[in-house]
Amino acid sequence: MKETTSAGNMSQVVIVMASAISPSELQKHLGRFISEFPVVNGSIGRDINICPYWKMPGKTEGKLNFTSHTCPDEGDLWAVLSTCANEPFKDDREHLAFHHVNTKSQKSCLAMSFDHRLLDARGAESFLGLFQQYLESNSGPAVSSGVALSGPAHLSEWMKKFLAGRNVNRKIIALSEHPLAALPVPDGKKKEFGYRLIRFDQQETQTIYENAYRTAGYLMESPYLLSVIMQAVDGLFEKRKAEQGSYLAAVSVDMRTSEDIKQELFFNHVSYLFFQAHRGIVNNRKELVHSIKMQMYDQIKSGVPRDIMEASHLTRIAPLSFFKKIIDGPLKGKIATFIFSHVSKNPLAPELMGAKIEDVFHMPRVPVPPGLGFFSNYFNGRLNLVISYLEGLMGDDEVDVLEKELTDRMLGRDK
């Protein structure tokens, strides 16, 4: 990510509120809250045994990155949020940045940019949930009680980790047996990401979940959403008359409970499942959903997410460039066609500083390659879907087509 975009693996979670809030008060409260967590200003260090660890400073006061914006036209709000999502951190010790936006219509937004080395998506939401608790209780240090600020070094049972790495490598080789369809990553550095937000109202969301239930089964909205995205992406490749190949989706999974998240709030706990679909079955929704579900069951049964998480600890003793070569070999530099994530059961309270929260959504910077990702979340009875793409990967007209394809297919208008 730093080589391609001059920024790391960042993401942004946005809270939209129904009324304006004071930026000075928000900055003051955030500063006091953040000071309870010196871990947020840590950095990676290496001991004499070359294994990296997270160095934490003693104090964090005065180190809050906070900016406030006024948006006269609400139509410009998305451009402001996109600019915030593309703002790199100041240095390697900064992993959080807060952006406040008040609009002419008296709405407001709080956008928190975060480094995935510090937080994952569910961890970021839970961190903001803790901030809400801090505001409500005004309890100071008590809000951080029960939150682990350190973790095990994972520097034991190395044979187990090497065996997990071997299993992951075998999985990668198996996925590489068929040519992989992927959009070519444009040349050049310092590229930003474009974003497109698709918001569904409560009635539309209910329709989508009913379609998911009929097509995929109970609590199977993620396989259903993934199938819709694959079909929409197939439409994009058809219009480009791209070379034939199978689609490969890297799907992030977080299997922790809410209590687990509070105990393991910091650092990245996400693992991945991989779903492959040959273009011959993509247009058959029933067959595609069945294939996705079978792949999901097989990978969970064989422990693929666990192996990926376990093998990731090997990065403590070998550089990332070494693992990049392992992946680049069989997949020829193509990691996936796109990345997908679905975050539900949002932990946030309905208000922030007296303002009602209307919506929450995520704006991630997708790893390059593939440079294309789809991120859905469920909040207050509504589904949001954000398309994230590297500058130059797609044209505005292609994003328009992709948005229409996704909307029509999710709502069953494609029949």
C-alpha positions in Angstrom: 0.0 0.0 0.0 2.8 2.4 0.8 4.5 1.6 -2.5 1.4 2.1 -4.5 -0.4 4.9 -2.8 2.1 6.4 -0.4 -0.2 5.5 2.5 -0.6 2.3 4.6 -3.6 0.0 5.1 -6.0 2.6 6.3 -9.8 2.7 6.8 -12.4 5.2 7.9 -15.6 4.8 9.8 -18.1 7.6 9.5 -20.9 8.5 12.0 -23.7 10.7 10.5 -25.7 12.7 13.1 -29.0 14.5 12.7 -27.8 17.7 14.3 -24.7 19.8 14.6 -22.2 19.4 17.4 -19.5 21.7 18.8 -16.1 20.9 17.2 -14.2 22.4 20.2 -16.2 20.2 22.7 -15.7 17.1 20.6 -12.0 17.8 20.3 -11.7 18.3 24.1 -13.5 15.1 24.9 -11.7 13.0 22.3 -8.4 14.3 23.6 -9.1 13.3 27.2 -10.5 9.9 26.0 -7.5 9.1 23.8 -5.1 10.0 26.6 -6.3 6.9 28.5 -4.9 4.7 25.7 -1.2 5.2 25.1 -1.3 2.2 22.8 -2.7 4.4 20.0 0.5 6.3 19.6 2.7 3.2 19.6 5.1 2.0 16.9 6.7 -1.2 15.8 10.1 -2.0 17.4 12.4 -5.0 17.2 14.2 -6.6 20.1 17.5 -8.3 20.0 15.8 -11.5 18.9 14.5 -9.6 15.8 10.8 -10.3 16.7 8.8 -7.1 16.4 6.7 -5.7 19.2 4.5 -2.6 19.8 6.3 0.1 21.7 3.9 2.3 23.7 4.8 5.9 24.9 4.0 6.9 28.5 1.8 9.8 27.6 -0.4 10.7 24.6 -1.7 14.1 25.6 -1.5 16.7 22.9 -1.1 14.1 20.1 -4.7 14.2 18.8 -5.0 14.7 15.1 -8.3 16.6 14.8 -9.6 18.7 11.9 -13.0 20.4 11.5 -14.7 21.2 8.3 -17.8 23.3 7.3 -19.7 22.0 4.3 -22.0 24.7 3.0 -23.6 22.4 0.4 -24.6 18.9 1.6 -23.9 17.7 -1.9 -20.2 18.3 -1.2 -20.2 16.2 1.9 -19.1 13.0 0.1 -16.2 14.8 -1.5 -15.0 16.1 2.0 -15.3 12.6 3.5 -13.4 11.1 0.5 -10.6 13.7 1.0 -10.4 12.8 4.7 -10.2 9.0 3.9 -7.3 9.7 1.5 -5.3 11.8 4.0 -2.2 9.9 5.0 -1.0 9.8 8.6 1.7 12.3 9.6 4.2 9.7 10.6 4.7 6.1 11.7 3.5 6.9 15.3 0.2 8.2 14.2 -2.6 5.6 13.8 -5.8 7.6 14.4 -7.2 10.8 12.9 -10.5 12.5 13.5 -12.5 14.7 11.1 -15.6 16.6 12.1 -17.9 18.1 9.5 -20.9 20.4 10.1 -23.3 21.0 7.2 -25.5 23.9 6.3 -28.6 21.7 6.9 -27.4 21.3 10.6 -26.3 17.7 10.2 -22.8 16.7 11.3 -20.4 13.8 10.8 -17.5 12.3 12.8 -15.1 10.4 10.6 -12.4 8.4 12.3 -9.5 7.3 10.1 -7.6 4.3 11.6 -4.6 2.2 10.8 -5.4 -1.5 10.5 -2.2 -2.3 12.5 -4.1 -0.7 15.4 -7.8 -1.6 14.8 -9.9 -3.7 12.6 -13.4 -2.7 11.5 -15.3 -4.1 14.4 -12.6 -2.9 16.8 -12.9 0.6 15.4 -16.7 0.6 16.0 -16.2 -0.7 19.5 -13.5 2.0 20.2 -16.1 4.6 19.3 -18.6 2.8 21.4 -16.2 3.1 24.4 -16.0 6.9 23.6 -19.8 7.1 23.9 -19.6 5.3 27.3 -16.9 7.7 28.4 -19.1 10.7 27.5 -22.1 9.2 29.3 -20.3 8.2 32.5 -17.5 10.9 32.6 -15.6 8.2 34.4 -12.1 8.8 33.0 -9.8 5.9 33.5 -12.6 3.5 34.4 -13.6 3.3 30.7 -10.4 1.5 29.8 -10.8 -1.1 32.5 -11.0 -4.6 31.1 -9.4 -3.5 27.8 -6.2 -5.4 27.2 -3.3 -3.1 26.1 -1.0 -6.0 25.5 -1.2 -9.4 24.1 0.8 -12.7 23.9 3.9 -12.6 21.8 2.9 -15.8 19.9 6.5 -16.8 19.8 6.0 -20.4 20.6 4.8 -23.6 18.9 6.6 -22.6 15.7 6.0 -26.0 14.1 2.3 -25.4 14.3 2.7 -22.0 12.6 4.9 -23.5 9.8 2.3 -26.2 9.2 -0.4 -23.6 9.0 1.8 -21.7 6.5 2.1 -24.8 4.4 -1.7 -25.3 4.4 -2.2 -21.7 3.3 0.4 -22.1 0.5 -1.4 -25.2 -0.7 -4.7 -23.3 -0.7 -3.1 -20.5 -2.8 -1.7 -23.1 -5.3 -5.2 -24.7 -5.6 -6.8 -21.3 -6.2 -4.2 -20.6 -8.9 -5.2 -23.6 -11.0 -7.6 -21.5 -13.0 -6.7 -18.1 -14.6 -7.8 -15.2 -12.3 -9.9 -12.3 -13.6 -8.7 -9.0 -12.1 -8.7 -5.4 -13.2 -5.2 -4.2 -14.2 -3.7 -1.9 -11.5 -2.8 1.5 -13.1 0.8 2.6 -13.1 2.1 5.4 -10.9 2.3 6.2 -7.2 0.5 8.6 -4.8 -2.9 7.4 -6.1 -6.0 8.1 -4.0 -9.1 6.0 -3.7 -12.6 6.8 -5.0 -15.7 5.8 -3.1 -19.3 5.3 -3.9 -22.0 4.9 -1.2 -25.2 3.0 -1.9 -27.7 3.6 0.9 -30.8 1.4 1.2 -33.8 2.6 3.3 -35.4 0.3 5.8 -38.0 -1.1 3.4 -35.4 -1.8 0.7 -33.2 -3.4 3.4 -36.0 -5.6 4.5 -36.5 -6.6 0.8 -32.8 -7.5 0.5 -32.8 -9.6 3.6 -36.0 -11.4 2.5 -34.3 -12.1 -0.9 -31.3 -13.4 1.0 -33.4 -15.7 3.1 -35.3 -17.2 0.1 -32.1 -17.6 -1.9 -29.5 -18.5 0.6 -31.2 -19.4 3.8 -31.5 -18.2 7.4 -28.6 -15.9 8.5 -27.0 -16.3 5.1 -27.0 -12.6 4.0 -23.3 -12.5 3.4 -23.2 -15.4 0.8 -26.2 -13.7 -0.9 -24.5 -10.3 -1.0 -21.3 -11.8 -2.2 -23.2 -13.6 -5.1 -24.8 -10.3 -6.1 -21.5 -8.5 -6.1 -19.9 -11.3 -8.2 -22.7 -10.9 -10.8 -22.3 -7.2 -10.9 -18.5 -7.4 -11.3 -19.1 -10.0 -14.1 -21.2 -7.4 -15.9 -18.3 -4.9 -15.6 -15.9 -7.5 -17.1 -18.4 -8.3 -19.9 -18.6 -4.6 -20.9 -14.8 -4.4 -20.9 -14.7 -7.6 -23.0 -12.0 -8.7 -20.6 -10.2 -12.1 -20.9 -12.0 -15.1 -19.5 -11.1 -16.2 -16.0 -12.5 -17.2 -12.7 -13.5 -14.6 -10.1 -11.8 -14.8 -6.7 -13.2 -12.9 -3.7 -11.2 -12.4 -0.6 -13.7 -12.1 2.2 -12.7 -10.8 5.6 -14.0 -12.7 8.6 -14.0 -11.8 12.3 -15.3 -14.6 14.4 -15.0 -12.9 17.8 -17.9 -12.3 20.1 -18.7 -8.8 21.4 -17.0 -9.6 24.7 -14.0 -10.9 22.8 -13.7 -7.7 20.9 -13.5 -5.6 24.2 -10.8 -8.0 25.5 -8.9 -7.9 22.1 -9.8 -4.3 21.0 -6.5 -3.3 19.6 -4.6 -4.7 16.6 -6.0 -6.6 13.6 -7.9 -9.8 14.3 -9.3 -10.3 10.8 -8.7 -13.4 8.8 -10.0 -14.4 5.3 -12.0 -16.9 3.4 -11.5 -17.2 -0.4 -14.4 -17.8 -2.8 -13.9 -18.7 -6.4 -16.5 -18.8 -9.1 -16.0 -19.7 -12.8 -17.7 -17.4 -15.2 -19.9 -20.2 -16.4 -22.0 -20.3 -13.2 -22.0 -16.7 -12.2 -25.2 -15.8 -14.0 -27.0 -18.7 -12.3 -27.8 -17.2 -8.9 -29.0 -20.4 -7.3 -25.9 -22.4 -8.4 -23.6 -19.5 -7.5 -25.0 -19.2 -3.9 -24.8 -23.0 -3.4 -21.2 -22.9 -4.6 -20.3 -20.1 -2.2 -22.0 -21.8 0.8 -20.2 -25.1 0.0 -16.8 -23.4 -0.2 -17.6 -21.6 3.1 -18.4 -24.9 4.9 -15.3 -26.6 3.4 -12.9 -23.8 4.4 -14.3 -23.5 7.9 -14.2 -27.3 8.4 -10.6 -27.5 7.1 -9.6 -24.5 9.3 -8.5 -22.1 6.5 -9.3 -18.9 8.5 -7.4 -20.3 11.6 -4.5 -21.3 9.4 -4.2 -17.8 7.9 -4.3 -16.2 11.3 -1.8 -18.7 12.6 0.5 -18.3 9.6 0.4 -14.5 9.9 2.5 -14.8 13.0 5.4 -15.9 10.8 5.7 -12.3 9.7 7.4 -11.7 13.1 10.5 -13.6 11.9 10.5 -12.9 8.2 9.9 -9.8 6.1 6.6 -9.2 4.3 8.5 -9.2 1.0 9.2 -12.9 1.5 5.5 -13.7 1.8 4.7 -11.5 -1.1 6.9 -13.7 -3.3 5.1 -16.8 -2.1 1.8 -15.4 -3.2 3.0 -13.7 -6.3 4.4 -17.0 -7.7 1.3 -19.1 -8.2 -1.2 -16.2 -8.5 1.1 -14.2 -10.8 0.7 -11.0 -8.8 -3.1 -11.2 -8.7 -4.3 -11.6 -5.1 -8.1 -11.5 -5.8 -10.6 -10.0 -8.2 -12.1 -7.9 -5.3 -12.4 -7.9 -1.5 -15.6 -8.1 0.4 -16.6 -7.4 4.0 -19.9 -7.3 5.8 -20.1 -5.7 9.3 -23.4 -6.1 11.3 -24.6 -5.8 14.9 -23.2 -2.3 15.4 -22.2 -1.7 19.0 -22.9 2.1 19.0 -25.4 3.8 21.2 -28.1 5.9 19.3 -26.7 9.3 20.3 -23.3 11.1 20.4 -23.0 14.3 22.4 -26.8 14.7 22.4 -27.1 14.3 18.6 -29.1 11.4 17.2 -27.0 9.0 15.0 -28.7 8.6 11.7 -26.2 6.3 9.9 -22.8 4.6 10.1 -20.6 3.3 7.3 -17.0 2.4 6.4 -14.7 3.8 3.8 -11.6 1.5 3.5 -8.6 1.9 1.4 -8.4 -1.5 -0.3 -5.1 -3.4 -0.5 -3.4 -3.1 -3.9 -3.8 -5.5 -5.7 -6.7 -5.9 -6.3 -7.6 -2.2 -5.5 -11.3 -2.9 -5.6 -13.5 -3.7 -2.6 -17.1 -3.8 -1.5 -18.0 -3.1 2.2 -21.5 -3.5 3.6 -22.7 -2.8 7.1 -26.1 -2.9 8.9 -27.1 -0.1 11.2 -30.5 0.9 12.6 -32.5 -1.3 10.2 -30.6 -0.1 7.1 -28.0 -1.6 4.8 -25.1 0.4 3.4 -22.7 -0.7 0.7 -19.5 1.2 -0.1 -17.6 0.6 -3.3 -13.9 1.5 -2.8 -11.5 1.6 -5.8 -8.0 2.8 -6.7 -7.8 5.9 -8.8 -7.6 4.9 -12.5 -8.9 1.4 -11.9 -12.4 2.3 -13.2 -14.0 5.3 -14.9 -17.0 7.2 -13.4 -19.3 5.6 -16.0 -18.2 2.1 -15.0 -18.8 2.9 -11.3 -22.3 4.2 -12.3 -23.0 0.9 -14.1 -21.7 -1.1 -11.2 -23.9 0.9 -8.7 -27.0 0.3 -10.9 -26.2 -3.4 -11.3 -25.8 -3.9 -7.5 -28.9 -2.0 -6.6 -31.1 -3.7 -9.2 -29.9 -7.2 -8.3 -30.2 -6.7 -4.5 -33.7 -5.4 -4.8 -34.7 -8.2 -7.3 -35.2 -5.8 -10.3 -33.0 -7.9 -12.5 -35.6 -10.6 -13.0 
